[in-house]
Amino acid sequence: MPKRSYVSPARASAAAETRERIIAAGAHLLRKEASIANFSLDVVAKAAGVTRLTVYNQFGSRRGLLEAVFDDIARQGGLFELTEVMSMADPRAALDRVVAIFCGFWAHDPAIGGLNQAIATDPEFGEALVARNERRRELLTELITRITEKRAAKLSVQDAVDLIFALTCYPTFATLRPQRSTEEVCRLLQTACHAAVDALTLEARGSAERKK
């Protein structure tokens, strides 16, 4: 009979606490350092008071650690609330909610700025961030298609999605934030998104009327 592996609750709890400590150390490093280039398994291990091997065994790679840090910040910053958006009956209200969620998330933790640097400066983790951003694009495409009731041309919908995608990204928020509160930035971006959608809706209506 093969031996059954057994992990004691105490050992599992200790491993979970170690993982949380490593993630917290990684997030702290991203808040403190001016560049993500200084983020390494060795540096994070030292900050967390563990060995590099412990960090490697928990996360597998630098990219794995960065993704775990991002996921933890996303959870604490309310980004997982996006799962509720698609169940909203009013797609316009859902779009407003998406903008509000991302504004709250971008403002939540200074480490987010360091993570977003990776798209331009860190190919290893940048790929993961691009993939995550594409989920936002997919969500926006679905909402805008619902708003226009699939009457608008595919190219026009794509133009609106690209514009709203840019409006809801971190660099846009970071540019607007120094002179405004998070709530003011949110309202400004919601107004801009409304304008993009309204222009698309008017175009779709005009096209439909011309076909009558």
C-alpha positions in Angstrom: 0.0 0.0 0.0 1.5 3.4 -1.0 2.2 5.8 1.9 -0.2 8.6 2.3 1.4 12.0 2.6 0.5 13.9 5.6 0.9 17.6 6.3 0.1 18.7 9.9 -2.2 21.7 10.4 0.6 23.4 12.3 3.0 23.0 9.4 0.4 24.1 6.8 -0.3 27.1 9.0 3.4 28.0 9.3 3.8 27.7 5.5 0.9 30.0 4.9 2.2 32.5 7.3 5.6 32.4 5.6 4.0 32.9 2.2 2.1 35.9 3.5 5.3 37.3 5.1 7.1 37.0 1.8 4.3 38.6 -0.2 4.2 41.5 2.3 8.0 41.9 2.0 7.7 42.0 -1.8 5.0 44.6 -1.7 7.0 46.7 0.8 10.0 46.6 -1.5 7.9 47.8 -4.5 6.6 50.7 -2.4 10.1 51.7 -1.3 12.2 51.2 -4.4 12.1 53.6 -7.3 12.6 50.8 -9.9 11.3 47.3 -10.2 14.8 46.3 -11.3 15.8 46.1 -7.7 13.2 43.4 -7.0 14.8 40.0 -6.7 14.2 36.7 -4.9 17.4 37.3 -2.8 16.3 40.8 -1.8 12.8 39.8 -0.9 14.0 36.7 1.0 16.3 38.9 3.1 13.5 41.4 3.8 11.2 38.5 4.8 13.8 36.8 7.0 13.8 33.6 5.1 16.2 31.9 2.6 16.1 32.3 -1.1 15.3 28.6 -1.4 12.1 29.2 0.7 11.0 31.9 -1.6 11.7 29.8 -4.6 9.9 26.8 -3.2 6.8 29.0 -2.5 6.7 30.9 -5.9 8.9 29.1 -8.4 10.4 32.2 -9.9 10.6 36.0 -9.7 7.6 36.3 -12.0 5.6 33.9 -9.8 6.4 36.1 -6.8 5.5 39.3 -8.6 2.2 37.8 -9.7 1.4 36.7 -6.1 2.2 40.2 -4.9 -0.1 41.6 -7.6 -2.9 39.2 -6.7 -2.7 40.1 -3.0 -2.8 43.8 -3.8 -5.7 43.2 -6.2 -7.6 41.4 -3.6 -7.0 44.0 -0.9 -7.8 46.8 -3.4 -11.2 45.5 -4.4 -10.3 44.4 -7.9 -12.0 41.0 -7.5 -15.3 42.9 -7.2 -15.2 43.0 -11.0 -16.7 39.5 -11.0 -20.0 41.1 -9.9 -20.1 43.6 -12.7 -21.3 41.3 -15.5 -24.4 40.4 -13.5 -25.6 44.0 -13.4 -28.7 44.5 -15.5 -27.7 48.0 -16.7 -24.5 48.0 -18.7 -24.0 51.7 -18.4 -24.2 51.4 -14.6 -21.8 48.5 -14.9 -19.3 50.6 -16.9 -19.5 53.3 -14.2 -18.8 50.6 -11.7 -15.7 49.3 -13.6 -14.3 52.9 -13.7 -14.9 53.2 -9.9 -13.3 49.9 -9.1 -10.2 50.6 -11.1 -9.9 54.2 -9.7 -10.1 52.7 -6.2 -7.6 50.0 -7.1 -5.0 52.3 -8.7 -5.2 54.6 -5.6 -5.1 51.8 -3.1 -1.4 51.0 -2.9 1.8 52.8 -4.0 3.3 49.4 -5.0 0.9 49.4 -8.0 3.1 52.1 -9.6 6.1 49.8 -9.3 4.2 46.9 -10.7 3.1 48.9 -13.7 6.6 49.9 -14.6 7.2 46.2 -15.5 5.2 46.6 -18.8 7.9 48.8 -20.2 11.0 47.7 -18.2 10.6 44.1 -17.2 9.7 41.7 -20.0 9.5 38.7 -17.6 6.6 40.2 -15.6 5.4 42.6 -18.2 3.9 39.8 -20.2 1.8 38.8 -17.2 0.5 42.4 -16.7 -0.4 42.7 -20.4 -2.4 39.5 -20.1 -4.2 40.8 -17.1 -4.9 44.1 -18.8 -6.4 42.2 -21.7 -9.1 40.8 -19.3 -10.1 44.5 -18.7 -10.4 44.9 -22.5 -12.6 41.8 -22.8 -14.9 43.1 -20.0 -15.1 46.5 -21.7 -15.9 45.0 -25.1 -18.8 43.0 -23.6 -20.2 46.0 -21.8 -20.0 48.3 -24.8 -21.5 45.7 -27.1 -24.4 45.4 -24.6 -24.8 49.2 -24.5 -25.0 49.5 -28.3 -27.2 46.4 -28.5 -24.8 45.0 -31.2 -26.0 47.6 -33.7 -22.7 49.5 -34.0 -20.1 48.4 -36.5 -17.4 46.2 -35.1 -14.7 48.7 -35.9 -16.5 51.5 -34.1 -17.0 49.3 -31.0 -13.3 48.5 -31.1 -12.4 52.2 -31.3 -14.6 52.9 -28.2 -13.1 49.9 -26.3 -9.6 51.1 -27.1 -10.4 54.6 -25.9 -12.0 53.5 -22.7 -9.3 50.9 -22.1 -6.8 53.8 -22.2 -8.9 56.0 -19.9 -9.1 53.2 -17.3 -5.4 52.3 -17.2 -3.0 53.2 -14.5 -0.9 55.8 -16.4 -4.0 57.9 -17.1 -5.1 57.7 -13.4 -1.5 58.6 -12.3 -1.5 61.6 -14.6 -4.8 63.0 -13.3 -4.4 62.1 -9.7 -1.9 64.8 -8.4 -4.4 67.6 -8.9 -7.5 65.7 -7.9 -9.0 63.4 -5.3 -9.6 59.8 -6.3 -13.4 60.6 -6.4 -12.8 63.6 -8.7 -10.7 61.4 -11.1 -13.3 58.8 -11.1 -16.1 61.3 -12.0 -13.9 62.8 -14.7 -13.2 59.4 -16.2 -16.8 58.3 -16.0 -17.8 61.4 -17.9 -15.2 60.8 -20.6 -16.4 57.1 -20.9 -20.0 58.3 -21.2 -19.0 60.6 -24.0 -17.3 57.8 -25.9 -20.2 55.5 -25.5 -22.8 58.2 -26.3 -21.0 59.0 -29.5 -21.0 55.4 -30.5 -24.7 55.0 -29.6 -25.6 58.0 -31.7 -23.6 56.6 -34.6 -25.4 53.3 -34.3 -28.8 54.9 -34.2 -27.9 57.1 -37.2 -26.8 54.1 -39.2 -30.0 52.2 -38.3 -32.2 55.1 -39.3 -30.4 55.4 -42.7 -31.1 51.8 -43.4 -34.9 52.2 -42.9 
